Amino acid sequence: MKRARDDKRTRVVYLASSWALSYPSEKLVGRIPLMRAALAEFPDAGSPFEPVLAALEDTPLADLQAQYVQEFDLSRRHALHLSYWTDGDTRRRGDVLADFKQTYRQHDVLVDTHGELPDYLPMVLEFAATVDLDAGRELLIRFRPSLELLRLALVDAGLPHSGAVAAVCATLPGESPADRNAVMKLAGYGPPTESVGLEPYDPRLLPLRGV
């Protein structure tokens, strides 16, 4: 019984995070009451989402869309593609993206990427929430350093979306690293020397385990 409730809570967190991190639209804004109702079943899960839900409710849609494009589409500092943080724009990343596609195919899911790469975080979260929780969670664990770097970048920028990413990280084993140096240790990398991602730190480094 407890396992079933825990799984339901995790699915709710993942789907709410998927929507909160997606491009703002009238459809998304219309889902806010549904998100609040689902999160209300798990009071401890809802508070991290309050800033982004309030922003979606209180900000004109055109402004939301402009801000989203500026922060997520035009800035690599808040990249929502998990393998960007670990593999950058390298040839190795193609193999990683193929692995994401293969995971979807193994579950007989035809994923409409809407032009996004298959490691797009909202897509991975939706897959975990609605198709296969264990397989989706495994992808999130595998790319935990990417999630943590994104979380820290959003916190540094003061963006309300940081709570949604923090809520996802809280569903994974262990505590979230406190800073970028701690993320590097988690990933098995040395001290960071660049401001974005893992790949630029040293092109000779091996990819993360399992990548």
N, C-alpha and C positions, 0 to 999 in steps of 0.2 A: 504493500500500500504506500509506504513512504517512498520507495523507488519510483512508483508511478507518479506521485505528486512532484517529486524532485525533477523527473523528466519533463513533466508538464511545465513546471516553472522555467526550466532551461529553454524549452521550446518557445515559451512566451517571450523570454528575454531576447532570444535570437531573432524572432520575427519582429519584435518591436524595434530592435537595433537595426535590422535590415531596412525597415521603413524609415527610421529616423535618419539614417545615413544616405538615403536615396535623394535624388533630385526632387526638390519641392514642386508639387503640382496640386491642382484642386482636389484630385483624387486622394493624395496623401493627406492634405489638410482635413478632408472629410473622414479620414480614418482615425483621427485623434480621439474621438469619443470611444471607439472600439479599443484603441491602445490603452486608454486610461482604464476602461472596464476590465480588460484582461490583466493588466498589471495590478489592479486593485485586489485581485485574488491573492496576491503575494506582496503584502505591504513592504517587506524588506527589499523587494526587487524594484519597486516603482520610483523611489526617490532619486536615483541617478538620472532618470529620464526627465525629471521635472523641468530643468533648464531648457532642453531642446523642445519639449512639448510646449512650454510657455512661449518660446520664440516662434514656433510654428503658428501658434494661436494669435499672437499679438503683433506680428510683423506682416505688412502687406506682401502679397504673394510675389509681386515683381521684385521687391527688395530681397526677399528670401532667395529667389532664383539668381539674382545678380550676385549676392553674397556667396552662394553655393559655387557658382562658376568660378568666382575669384579665388575661393579658398581650396576647392577640391579639383577643379578641372585645369586651372592655370598655374597652380602651385604644387610642385612635387613634394613640398614639405608636409603635405597632408594627403599623400597618395593613398587611395583606397584599394589599390591592387597589391595583394599580399606579397607576390614574388618580386615586386619592384624593390622592396626594402632589402631583400636578401640577394637578389641576382642582378639588379639594375637593368640596363639595356644591353645585356650580353647574350651571346648565342645560347648559353646554357639555359637561359630563361625559357626558350622555346620548348625544351624538354619538360620543364616544370609545368608550363601551361598545358602541355599535352597530358600530363598526369592528372590535372584537374578535370580535363575533358573525359579522361578515361574513368575517373571516379563517377562522374555523372552517368556515363554510358553503362557502367556496371550495374547501375540501379534502374536500368531501362527508363531513364529520364531524358527526354528531349528538351534541353534547356534553351530557351530563347534568350540569348545574351543581350539583345537590344543594342548590338554594336559594341558591347563591353567585352573585355578579356575575361576568360573563365575564372580568374582569381579575384575578380571584383568582389570586395568584402560583402556588400549587401546581397549579392547572389549566393555566395557561400553560406551566409547566415540563413537565407531563405531555404536553401537546400537542406541544411541541418534541421531547421524547424519543421519543414513540411514533408521531407522525403525520408531521410535516414539520419537520425540524431547522432548515432555512434560514428558513422563515416564522416559526417560534417564536423563533428567535434574533433575527430582525429586530424582533419585538415587544419583546424584552428590551433590545436596543440602543436602540430608540426611547424606552424608559422607564428608561434607565440611571440618570438622577438619582433616580428613585423607589427603585430597588434600592440605590443607595448611601446614601440617607437612611435606609432601613430598616436596612441593615447597621450604620451608625453608631449608630442608636437601640438596636439589639440589643446592640452592644458596650457602650454606655453603661450599659445595664441589667444587664450581666453575664449575659445569657442565652446558653445553649449553642447556640441556633439561629443565632447570628451566623456561625458557621463555614460553615453550609450556604449562606447568602446570599453570603458572601465567595467560596465556591467557584464560584458562578454568575457573580459579577462577574469572576472571574479568567478566564472563558472569553470575555469580551468584549474588544474592541479597547482598547488603552491600559491604563494603571495606574489603580487605584482612587484617587479623591481622598482626601486625608489627613484632611480635616475638612469641616464644613458650608459654610464659605466657599468651599472649592474646588469643592464640589458646585454651589453657586450659579453659579460661573463656568462650569462645565461646561454648565449648563442655560441660560446666557445671562441669568441674573438678577443683580440687585445684592445687596449684603450682606443677610443674613437679619435680620428684626426680630421674628419669632415663632419658637415652638419646634417647630412641627409643619408639615410640608408646604411646598409652594411657593406655593400659591394665596393664603394670607393676606398674603404679603409686600407685594403691591400689586395691587389688583383691576384696575388699568388695564393690567397687563402682558399681552402676547400669550402664548398658549399655546406650549408647546414646539414646535419645528419638526416638522411632520408630524402634529401632533395636531389 
